[in-house]
Amino acid sequence: MQGDPPGIGYGPAPAGNGPQSPAPQMQSAPVHPGVSFRPPPKRTSRLTISLGAIAVLLTVAALVVSLVRKSETPAPAKPTPTPATAQAQIFNVDADRSLCEAIAPLMKESNDQAKAFSALAPGSPEQIAALPNYRRFTEDWASRIQSILNGHSDPPRFMTRTLQRFIDDSLLYVELPAVDGETASNTWRLSLSDYAGPRATCYDLGVNWQR
């Protein structure tokens, strides 16, 4: 091609029109006999290795925490056994005698005060005037005898039940607003009926405060 500067062409044209020689091919290096050819190993990503290591560490840490928590968990407390409730009885000779001996002085006090108060005509000015003193005595007496009964109330029995009713009805009578009403009279009679329970039991056991 004319006009091209020297050294910038496509090189000299091949001489003649004969067949051109094929382009040279790269020869692979000879393989040593007995050694099979293996492709180079693939490179493992460093990120994949790091993630795998972290996963293993997290699993181990979770296992350790689980074991520590399990060892620190307190054992469930054993339920406290409920004490057996004493069965109600009719009579208990030893317990009844002990209670009778403890209350005898107080029962005598109550008997003497009740006799003096009931000797006054029901609803009379004299009985109404005597009521405040009788009320103060009964309230103090009830507090003292209730304390004794509390210490001798096991097992519950006829003696403890009738004595408790006597204490309650004696208090109820003096707390009523007047002594001349029908309710007051009925309460007084009821307290006398309650009194017969401990009186008869203690008398049978040789404890008599009415001598």
Secondary structure, 3 states (H helix, E strand, C coil): CCCCCCCCCCCCCCCCCCCCCCCCCCCCCCCCCCCCCCCCCCCCCHHHHHHHHHHHHHHHHHHHHHHHHHHHCCCCCCCCCCCCCCCCCCCCHHHHHHHHHHHHHHHHHHHHHHHHHHCCCCCCHHHHHHHHHHHHHHHHHHHHHHHHHHHCCCCCCHHHHHHHHHHHHHHHHHHCCCCCCHHHHHHHHHHHHHHHHHHHHHHHCCCCCCC
